[in-house]
Amino acid sequence: MNKILLLCILAASPSLADSVVINNVNVFDGESEDLILGVSVVVTDNKIVGFGGDAIAPTDAMVIDGGGRTLMPGLIDGHTHLSIVAGPRELQQMQWDEIGAKMGVRATDTLMRGFTAVRDLGGPVQGLKIAVDDGTVVGPRIFPSGAIISQTSGHGDFREPTDPHPFLEGGSSQMQELGYYRIVDGTDQVMAAVRENLRKGATQVKLMGSGGVGSEFDPIDSVQFRPEEIRAATDVLADWGTYAGSHLHNDAAITRALENGVRSIDHASQMTDETMRLLKKKGAYMNPQYGWNVFVMSAGFLTEAQKEKAAIVIDNLDSNIALIKKHNIEITFNVDAFGGYELWSNLYAAELTERQKFFSNYEIMRQLTSVTAGLLEMSGKRNPYRGKLGVIREGALADLILVNGNPMEDVSILADPQNNIPLIIKDGKIYKNTLR
């Protein structure tokens, strides 16, 4: 068994009640621009069963007075890495049990930030998901991708310069053995890697489709995986009722991915007008992040060559935002948080505040909830959490947070969850309640 799966973080059990009613709240339902004022929301088991001014709660329900605060769906992060608890070079040297312990802490911290669901886009988190789902570890719903799938010398090839190639030389590295990445070339190897991830519980799979910042041996302009290799992956995933997300920066790589069935374009930093049109035509999601721009140059684990690649991404920001506005693209919410704890922690606040430079509070609130929920729903039959996320309506899953103040007026208040999110409910269970 992969040692990363042997997590040993124990956390306090959530408060349990068959029914909960939250009275006197102003509701952002995940979709509407106007708050629904002075209503009640009733939760039974893990579903919202009543919503409105005349919602009726069972007589034995736990009653919570919302005190006129804002109730909204739990936040959703469309691209995180709970297992990447340090930079790649450091991860290569860390003990598996240290990695596992830090993963458990990050899962708990993620939920305490108000994020009740995340799509983990690469890394060995299937065991963490099991531990969260069975109550051993407190954390969000996890949609795992499993090992990152990369071509040789692709963005996911994190071998040290002297590490042997897994097929050409029959070697390995610690990150490969722990399940962080698979290096594959040709359609047969790609299909085998995708199927292996699905076998281990992936809800979607991540392909590395272009050069990236954090890797050493691939230029940012490199186009990765041949069209037939991408199509092999997306066809296998379609057979299982799910999809591929892909790390993509340059426009040629994004076009190749869209033309061959990739449905989640992550980062998407160098898109052109033509590619934006293609994204809309294909019905794919654009999943960028902006908080990284604040910290990337001082992250501590980038070489000078990697910083040069980061500058290319940052310099294209304004034109990319202009195209998003021109084509009315509904982007998802993506922190892409990984690395040392301080960096990881700061990225959440940075992402919220950076988005306010480009989008309205209402737009960001939808990105945090119903829009990114649509990204999760693409996992289709592989979705382990059947039910509607990202909205407050009767029949939806009971993932809820209560907020001091009105994030529709200033969404950055969500960046201080310790003081501004007194109530967190996931799957109908209360994980935080400081109201009393």
Phi, psi and omega in degrees: 000140176302127185298331180300334183288345185271065181283148183226024178276121175259139180229160180298143179288148177287162174286133184246136173206141181298323180221145177226135172241130178249110184264160169057056178233154171258122193256126161266116189274005181095349185226314188283147180283336180259136174292147175265114195269141168060048182241178177240151175233129182249130178244129171233129188056243183244020183236153169279119185247350178209142184202119177142185181288338181244023180298134183254127181257151173301151184296334181262014183290146169289129183254129178238127176272114181286347174061030179077012179283177180265124174258134182214165176298154173303147182287153181230130177254118184276000181197099176226175180217084183293338182267349181268080189270007178199173174294158184306318181296320180290320179300325181298338184253353187279150174290144182299324183286330174294318178300313182298318180297317180292328176298317180298319178297318182292324177299314179296315180298324179299314178296320181290349172274359179096001179272106183269351177210142177221148167259112180273114189257055171131117179136165185278080182246005181299321178292323176298318178302315179300315182294325176290314184295328181268003174090001179292320180240137174278126181188181181279169166298135182241125172258097188276144175260340184078200184299136173297138181254119186227149169284166172303132183062027173269182184295337179264007177271089185263024176295148169291159184306329183263359179291135180290157177285139185296332181251319181292325184236000176068033182250189182203182174214165182301316183296325175296313184294328178278353174093026178281324182207160172233131177261118185221150178218135181091156187296323182295315179293322178299313181298319180297319181294317179297315181295325178294319177298318178297320179301327182269008172104014178297138176268341172203173183230147180253129172253144172268111189256350179209174173297160182218178185278314191278000179256164190256336194243018179227119177299151182299333182272359183288140177260124191244145189066131176289158180307319182292330177290318177297315181296325177300317180293312185291329176293316177299316180294321177297325177298333179261007176076025180222201195211173176250136164257155184215135170290120185213130174244299189282156190294321181297320179292321179296316179300314180300317181296313181297320181290345183240025165099003177288135188245355177229113183260103186263135186083295170050046192277345187230045181281150176255173178304316182296320181288325174301318179296320180294320178301315179294319180298321182279349182069029181271164178262141171257123190233074182271169172222152187234337181298328179304329183300335182285325191247347194299323183288341180244022185295335175099341181242012178265137173280173178297322178295322178291325176295325176296322177292321179298323180297325178297317179296313184293320183294340182267003189299310186299317180292326179292317178298319180300320179289324176301316179292317182300318185263004178054050180278129175271100182277157177267175182260131190211116177267327184053047185278125172200176181100192180302158190300317183297314177298310180306314183294317183292335184295329182295311178295320181298320181297317180295314184288324178294322180295333179294344176287338189240336188229155178287162176303318180298316179299318180292322178299320176291321177301320182290343189231266192292325182292312180289334173300325177298326176297316179295323183294341179295345178289352168052239183292344179271358179292118183277354184238083186290124181141168185275129176248163172082005180220159169247109177200161179298133180095346179285157176294144186273074170249110190219147170227146177253133189239132171288121182094191185237100180293346175291340176264331178204094185293342182293348176296339177289346179284352177239070186294330182300321183262338189246356176236090184278345184223127177231123178238129174232128179056035178081001181252140181273116180258341175211134175208100178253013183296324183276000000 
